[in-house]
């Protein structure tokens, strides 16, 4: 009888924890749009410098 009570208490505390938390979202990669904007800004700045 004591063994059954201990088993039920152990099962209760084991299942009371709930599911594990979800994994964190992955980091944001630098895609082609950001690189394109950087190249456009460099080109615009170089044109402005060259035209002076």
PyMOL Python script that loads the backbone (N, CA, C, O; Angstrom):
from pymol import cmd

cmd.read_pdbstr("""\
ATOM      1  N   UNK A   1       0.823  -1.194   0.000  1.00  0.00           N
ATOM      2  CA  UNK A   1       0.000   0.000   0.000  1.00  0.00           C
ATOM      3  C   UNK A   1       0.868   1.259   0.000  1.00  0.00           C
ATOM      4  O   UNK A   1       0.591   2.210  -0.731  1.00  0.00           O
ATOM      5  N   UNK A   2       1.891   1.260   0.800  1.00  0.00           N
ATOM      6  CA  UNK A   2       2.795   2.409   0.867  1.00  0.00           C
ATOM      7  C   UNK A   2       3.525   2.600  -0.462  1.00  0.00           C
ATOM      8  O   UNK A   2       3.775   3.727  -0.888  1.00  0.00           O
ATOM      9  N   UNK A   3       3.861   1.495  -1.105  1.00  0.00           N
ATOM     10  CA  UNK A   3       4.550   1.576  -2.390  1.00  0.00           C
ATOM     11  C   UNK A   3       3.646   2.231  -3.428  1.00  0.00           C
ATOM     12  O   UNK A   3       4.121   3.052  -4.212  1.00  0.00           O
ATOM     13  N   UNK A   4       2.371   1.898  -3.458  1.00  0.00           N
ATOM     14  CA  UNK A   4       1.435   2.503  -4.402  1.00  0.00           C
ATOM     15  C   UNK A   4       1.285   4.005  -4.159  1.00  0.00           C
ATOM     16  O   UNK A   4       1.224   4.788  -5.107  1.00  0.00           O
ATOM     17  N   UNK A   5       1.226   4.397  -2.905  1.00  0.00           N
ATOM     18  CA  UNK A   5       1.114   5.818  -2.588  1.00  0.00           C
ATOM     19  C   UNK A   5       2.355   6.563  -3.074  1.00  0.00           C
ATOM     20  O   UNK A   5       2.240   7.653  -3.635  1.00  0.00           O
ATOM     21  N   UNK A   6       3.525   5.995  -2.869  1.00  0.00           N
ATOM     22  CA  UNK A   6       4.763   6.635  -3.322  1.00  0.00           C
ATOM     23  C   UNK A   6       4.825   6.713  -4.847  1.00  0.00           C
ATOM     24  O   UNK A   6       5.309   7.702  -5.398  1.00  0.00           O
ATOM     25  N   UNK A   7       4.344   5.691  -5.521  1.00  0.00           N
ATOM     26  CA  UNK A   7       4.331   5.704  -6.983  1.00  0.00           C
ATOM     27  C   UNK A   7       3.396   6.793  -7.491  1.00  0.00           C
ATOM     28  O   UNK A   7       3.750   7.524  -8.416  1.00  0.00           O
ATOM     29  N   UNK A   8       2.217   6.912  -6.907  1.00  0.00           N
ATOM     30  CA  UNK A   8       1.273   7.939  -7.347  1.00  0.00           C
ATOM     31  C   UNK A   8       1.782   9.340  -7.057  1.00  0.00           C
ATOM     32  O   UNK A   8       1.576  10.246  -7.865  1.00  0.00           O
ATOM     33  N   UNK A   9       2.434   9.538  -5.939  1.00  0.00           N
ATOM     34  CA  UNK A   9       3.008  10.855  -5.623  1.00  0.00           C
ATOM     35  C   UNK A   9       4.137  11.172  -6.611  1.00  0.00           C
ATOM     36  O   UNK A   9       4.252  12.305  -7.077  1.00  0.00           O
ATOM     37  N   UNK A  10       4.948  10.198  -6.923  1.00  0.00           N
ATOM     38  CA  UNK A  10       6.028  10.411  -7.880  1.00  0.00           C
ATOM     39  C   UNK A  10       5.505  10.737  -9.262  1.00  0.00           C
ATOM     40  O   UNK A  10       6.056  11.599  -9.946  1.00  0.00           O
ATOM     41  N   UNK A  11       4.452  10.063  -9.685  1.00  0.00           N
ATOM     42  CA  UNK A  11       3.863  10.339 -10.992  1.00  0.00           C
ATOM     43  C   UNK A  11       3.231  11.729 -11.011  1.00  0.00           C
ATOM     44  O   UNK A  11       3.304  12.434 -12.018  1.00  0.00           O
ATOM     45  N   UNK A  12       2.618  12.118  -9.907  1.00  0.00           N
ATOM     46  CA  UNK A  12       1.959  13.421  -9.831  1.00  0.00           C
ATOM     47  C   UNK A  12       2.985  14.542  -9.970  1.00  0.00           C
ATOM     48  O   UNK A  12       2.743  15.503 -10.700  1.00  0.00           O
ATOM     49  N   UNK A  13       4.106  14.442  -9.296  1.00  0.00           N
ATOM     50  CA  UNK A  13       5.110  15.513  -9.389  1.00  0.00           C
ATOM     51  C   UNK A  13       5.830  15.474 -10.740  1.00  0.00           C
ATOM     52  O   UNK A  13       6.294  16.508 -11.220  1.00  0.00           O
ATOM     53  N   UNK A  14       5.925  14.311 -11.347  1.00  0.00           N
ATOM     54  CA  UNK A  14       6.581  14.228 -12.649  1.00  0.00           C
ATOM     55  C   UNK A  14       5.739  14.880 -13.727  1.00  0.00           C
ATOM     56  O   UNK A  14       6.269  15.618 -14.558  1.00  0.00           O
ATOM     57  N   UNK A  15       4.439  14.627 -13.734  1.00  0.00           N
ATOM     58  CA  UNK A  15       3.562  15.176 -14.771  1.00  0.00           C
ATOM     59  C   UNK A  15       3.103  16.595 -14.463  1.00  0.00           C
ATOM     60  O   UNK A  15       2.498  17.234 -15.325  1.00  0.00           O
ATOM     61  N   UNK A  16       3.366  17.106 -13.275  1.00  0.00           N
ATOM     62  CA  UNK A  16       2.946  18.458 -12.920  1.00  0.00           C
ATOM     63  C   UNK A  16       3.855  19.511 -13.530  1.00  0.00           C
ATOM     64  O   UNK A  16       3.508  20.692 -13.519  1.00  0.00           O
ATOM     65  N   UNK A  17       4.989  19.128 -14.054  1.00  0.00           N
ATOM     66  CA  UNK A  17       5.929  20.099 -14.604  1.00  0.00           C
ATOM     67  C   UNK A  17       5.461  20.662 -15.932  1.00  0.00           C
ATOM     68  O   UNK A  17       5.826  21.791 -16.259  1.00  0.00           O
ATOM     69  N   UNK A  18       4.699  19.964 -16.687  1.00  0.00           N
ATOM     70  CA  UNK A  18       4.208  20.445 -17.969  1.00  0.00           C
ATOM     71  C   UNK A  18       5.216  20.212 -19.075  1.00  0.00           C
ATOM     72  O   UNK A  18       6.291  19.661 -18.840  1.00  0.00           O
ATOM     73  N   UNK A  19       4.870  20.629 -20.273  1.00  0.00           N
ATOM     74  CA  UNK A  19       5.789  20.418 -21.408  1.00  0.00           C
ATOM     75  C   UNK A  19       6.994  21.352 -21.300  1.00  0.00           C
ATOM     76  O   UNK A  19       6.928  22.380 -20.626  1.00  0.00           O
ATOM     77  N   UNK A  20       8.080  20.998 -21.957  1.00  0.00           N
ATOM     78  CA  UNK A  20       9.258  21.878 -21.920  1.00  0.00           C
ATOM     79  C   UNK A  20       8.994  23.152 -22.720  1.00  0.00           C
ATOM     80  O   UNK A  20       8.148  23.148 -23.614  1.00  0.00           O
ATOM     81  N   UNK A  21       9.691  24.228 -22.419  1.00  0.00           N
ATOM     82  CA  UNK A  21       9.451  25.475 -23.161  1.00  0.00           C
ATOM     83  C   UNK A  21       9.908  25.340 -24.611  1.00  0.00           C
ATOM     84  O   UNK A  21      10.806  24.552 -24.908  1.00  0.00           O
ATOM     85  N   UNK A  22       9.300  26.101 -25.509  1.00  0.00           N
ATOM     86  CA  UNK A  22       9.696  26.011 -26.925  1.00  0.00           C
ATOM     87  C   UNK A  22      11.102  26.572 -27.112  1.00  0.00           C
ATOM     88  O   UNK A  22      11.552  27.395 -26.316  1.00  0.00           O
ATOM     89  N   UNK A  23      11.790  26.135 -28.151  1.00  0.00           N
ATOM     90  CA  UNK A  23      13.145  26.656 -28.390  1.00  0.00           C
ATOM     91  C   UNK A  23      13.084  28.130 -28.804  1.00  0.00           C
ATOM     92  O   UNK A  23      12.072  28.578 -29.344  1.00  0.00           O
ATOM     93  N   UNK A  24      14.137  28.871 -28.561  1.00  0.00           N
ATOM     94  CA  UNK A  24      14.119  30.290 -28.956  1.00  0.00           C
ATOM     95  C   UNK A  24      14.136  30.429 -30.471  1.00  0.00           C
ATOM     96  O   UNK A  24      14.646  29.554 -31.171  1.00  0.00           O
ATOM     97  N   UNK A  25      13.585  31.516 -30.977  1.00  0.00           N
ATOM     98  CA  UNK A  25      13.576  31.696 -32.436  1.00  0.00           C
ATOM     99  C   UNK A  25      14.994  31.908 -32.958  1.00  0.00           C
ATOM    100  O   UNK A  25      15.846  32.428 -32.238  1.00  0.00           O
ATOM    101  N   UNK A  26      15.255  31.511 -34.201  1.00  0.00           N
ATOM    102  CA  UNK A  26      16.597  31.698 -34.748  1.00  0.00           C
ATOM    103  C   UNK A  26      16.898  33.174 -34.969  1.00  0.00           C
ATOM    104  O   UNK A  26      15.982  33.991 -35.063  1.00  0.00           O
ATOM    105  N   UNK A  27      18.162  33.512 -35.051  1.00  0.00           N
ATOM    106  CA  UNK A  27      18.567  34.890 -35.300  1.00  0.00           C
ATOM    107  C   UNK A  27      18.195  35.337 -36.704  1.00  0.00           C
ATOM    108  O   UNK A  27      17.995  34.513 -37.596  1.00  0.00           O
ATOM    109  N   UNK A  28      18.106  36.633 -36.889  1.00  0.00           N
ATOM    110  CA  UNK A  28      17.734  37.164 -38.195  1.00  0.00           C
ATOM    111  C   UNK A  28      18.973  37.276 -39.083  1.00  0.00           C
ATOM    112  O   UNK A  28      19.939  37.942 -38.711  1.00  0.00           O
ATOM    113  N   UNK A  29      18.957  36.638 -40.238  1.00  0.00           N
ATOM    114  CA  UNK A  29      20.114  36.745 -41.127  1.00  0.00           C
ATOM    115  C   UNK A  29      20.104  38.070 -41.889  1.00  0.00           C
ATOM    116  O   UNK A  29      19.053  38.687 -42.065  1.00  0.00           O
ATOM    117  N   UNK A  30      21.268  38.494 -42.332  1.00  0.00           N
ATOM    118  CA  UNK A  30      21.353  39.678 -43.187  1.00  0.00           C
ATOM    119  C   UNK A  30      21.100  39.204 -44.613  1.00  0.00           C
ATOM    120  O   UNK A  30      21.918  38.494 -45.198  1.00  0.00           O
ATOM    121  N   UNK A  31      19.976  39.598 -45.154  1.00  0.00           N
ATOM    122  CA  UNK A  31      19.610  39.113 -46.486  1.00  0.00           C
ATOM    123  C   UNK A  31      20.081  40.085 -47.565  1.00  0.00           C
ATOM    124  O   UNK A  31      20.749  41.074 -47.263  1.00  0.00           O
ATOM    125  N   UNK A  32      19.740  39.812 -48.793  1.00  0.00           N
ATOM    126  CA  UNK A  32      20.200  40.600 -49.920  1.00  0.00           C
ATOM    127  C   UNK A  32      19.656  42.015 -49.936  1.00  0.00           C
ATOM    128  O   UNK A  32      20.288  42.905 -50.505  1.00  0.00           O
ATOM    129  N   UNK A  33      18.500  42.251 -49.328  1.00  0.00           N
ATOM    130  CA  UNK A  33      17.917  43.593 -49.331  1.00  0.00           C
ATOM    131  C   UNK A  33      18.762  44.586 -48.558  1.00  0.00           C
ATOM    132  O   UNK A  33      18.964  45.715 -49.006  1.00  0.00           O
ATOM    133  N   UNK A  34      19.253  44.179 -47.411  1.00  0.00           N
ATOM    134  CA  UNK A  34      20.085  45.073 -46.601  1.00  0.00           C
ATOM    135  C   UNK A  34      21.417  45.329 -47.299  1.00  0.00           C
ATOM    136  O   UNK A  34      21.913  46.455 -47.300  1.00  0.00           O
ATOM    137  N   UNK A  35      21.989  44.300 -47.883  1.00  0.00           N
ATOM    138  CA  UNK A  35      23.255  44.465 -48.600  1.00  0.00           C
ATOM    139  C   UNK A  35      23.050  45.374 -49.810  1.00  0.00           C
ATOM    140  O   UNK A  35      23.912  46.197 -50.117  1.00  0.00           O
ATOM    141  N   UNK A  36      21.926  45.234 -50.494  1.00  0.00           N
ATOM    142  CA  UNK A  36      21.620  46.106 -51.629  1.00  0.00           C
ATOM    143  C   UNK A  36      21.485  47.567 -51.211  1.00  0.00           C
ATOM    144  O   UNK A  36      21.954  48.464 -51.911  1.00  0.00           O
ATOM    145  N   UNK A  37      20.842  47.803 -50.064  1.00  0.00           N
ATOM    146  CA  UNK A  37      20.726  49.175 -49.579  1.00  0.00           C
ATOM    147  C   UNK A  37      22.088  49.759 -49.219  1.00  0.00           C
ATOM    148  O   UNK A  37      22.350  50.934 -49.474  1.00  0.00           O
ATOM    149  N   UNK A  38      22.945  48.949 -48.635  1.00  0.00           N
ATOM    150  CA  UNK A  38      24.294  49.419 -48.320  1.00  0.00           C
ATOM    151  C   UNK A  38      25.062  49.777 -49.586  1.00  0.00           C
ATOM    152  O   UNK A  38      25.724  50.814 -49.640  1.00  0.00           O
ATOM    153  N   UNK A  39      24.978  48.922 -50.608  1.00  0.00           N
ATOM    154  CA  UNK A  39      25.666  49.209 -51.866  1.00  0.00           C
ATOM    155  C   UNK A  39      25.097  50.459 -52.536  1.00  0.00           C
ATOM    156  O   UNK A  39      25.842  51.249 -53.116  1.00  0.00           O
ATOM    157  N   UNK A  40      23.789  50.635 -52.455  1.00  0.00           N
ATOM    158  CA  UNK A  40      23.161  51.821 -53.026  1.00  0.00           C
ATOM    159  C   UNK A  40      23.629  53.079 -52.305  1.00  0.00           C
ATOM    160  O   UNK A  40      23.895  54.093 -52.948  1.00  0.00           O
ATOM    161  N   UNK A  41      23.731  53.029 -50.991  1.00  0.00           N
ATOM    162  CA  UNK A  41      24.195  54.184 -50.218  1.00  0.00           C
ATOM    163  C   UNK A  41      25.651  54.505 -50.532  1.00  0.00           C
ATOM    164  O   UNK A  41      26.019  55.674 -50.644  1.00  0.00           O
ATOM    165  N   UNK A  42      26.476  53.479 -50.674  1.00  0.00           N
ATOM    166  CA  UNK A  42      27.881  53.703 -51.017  1.00  0.00           C
ATOM    167  C   UNK A  42      27.996  54.308 -52.417  1.00  0.00           C
ATOM    168  O   UNK A  42      28.795  55.219 -52.632  1.00  0.00           O
ATOM    169  N   UNK A  43      27.212  53.813 -53.359  1.00  0.00           N
ATOM    170  CA  UNK A  43      27.216  54.363 -54.710  1.00  0.00           C
ATOM    171  C   UNK A  43      26.746  55.799 -54.741  1.00  0.00           C
ATOM    172  O   UNK A  43      27.327  56.620 -55.451  1.00  0.00           O
ATOM    173  N   UNK A  44      25.700  56.124 -53.983  1.00  0.00           N
ATOM    174  CA  UNK A  44      25.185  57.489 -53.943  1.00  0.00           C
ATOM    175  C   UNK A  44      26.211  58.429 -53.312  1.00  0.00           C
ATOM    176  O   UNK A  44      26.423  59.538 -53.803  1.00  0.00           O
ATOM    177  N   UNK A  45      26.843  57.991 -52.233  1.00  0.00           N
ATOM    178  CA  UNK A  45      27.847  58.826 -51.582  1.00  0.00           C
ATOM    179  C   UNK A  45      29.055  59.043 -52.492  1.00  0.00           C
ATOM    180  O   UNK A  45      29.593  60.149 -52.555  1.00  0.00           O
ATOM    181  N   UNK A  46      29.479  58.003 -53.191  1.00  0.00           N
ATOM    182  CA  UNK A  46      30.626  58.162 -54.089  1.00  0.00           C
ATOM    183  C   UNK A  46      30.282  59.079 -55.262  1.00  0.00           C
ATOM    184  O   UNK A  46      31.146  59.821 -55.728  1.00  0.00           O
ATOM    185  N   UNK A  47      29.038  59.044 -55.749  1.00  0.00           N
ATOM    186  CA  UNK A  47      28.626  59.944 -56.833  1.00  0.00           C
ATOM    187  C   UNK A  47      28.642  61.392 -56.357  1.00  0.00           C
ATOM    188  O   UNK A  47      29.094  62.284 -57.075  1.00  0.00           O
ATOM    189  N   UNK A  48      28.145  61.620 -55.139  1.00  0.00           N
ATOM    190  CA  UNK A  48      28.138  62.959 -54.578  1.00  0.00           C
ATOM    191  C   UNK A  48      29.555  63.485 -54.383  1.00  0.00           C
ATOM    192  O   UNK A  48      29.830  64.653 -54.657  1.00  0.00           O
ATOM    193  N   UNK A  49      30.452  62.624 -53.910  1.00  0.00           N
ATOM    194  CA  UNK A  49      31.839  63.035 -53.701  1.00  0.00           C
ATOM    195  C   UNK A  49      32.515  63.297 -55.045  1.00  0.00           C
ATOM    196  O   UNK A  49      33.270  64.262 -55.170  1.00  0.00           O
ATOM    197  N   UNK A  50      32.261  62.467 -56.045  1.00  0.00           N
ATOM    198  CA  UNK A  50      32.901  62.608 -57.350  1.00  0.00           C
ATOM    199  C   UNK A  50      32.394  63.861 -58.079  1.00  0.00           C
ATOM    200  O   UNK A  50      33.163  64.508 -58.791  1.00  0.00           O
ATOM    201  N   UNK A  51      31.125  64.207 -57.911  1.00  0.00           N
ATOM    202  CA  UNK A  51      30.571  65.359 -58.624  1.00  0.00           C
ATOM    203  C   UNK A  51      31.051  66.685 -58.044  1.00  0.00           C
ATOM    204  O   UNK A  51      30.921  67.712 -58.710  1.00  0.00           O
ATOM    205  N   UNK A  52      31.592  66.706 -56.847  1.00  0.00           N
ATOM    206  CA  UNK A  52      32.115  67.950 -56.263  1.00  0.00           C
ATOM    207  C   UNK A  52      33.417  68.290 -56.817  1.00  0.00           C
ATOM    208  O   UNK A  52      34.003  69.305 -56.438  1.00  0.00           O
TER     209      UNK A  52
END
""", "prot")
cmd.dss("prot")
cmd.show_as("cartoon", "prot")
cmd.util.cbc("prot")
cmd.orient("prot")
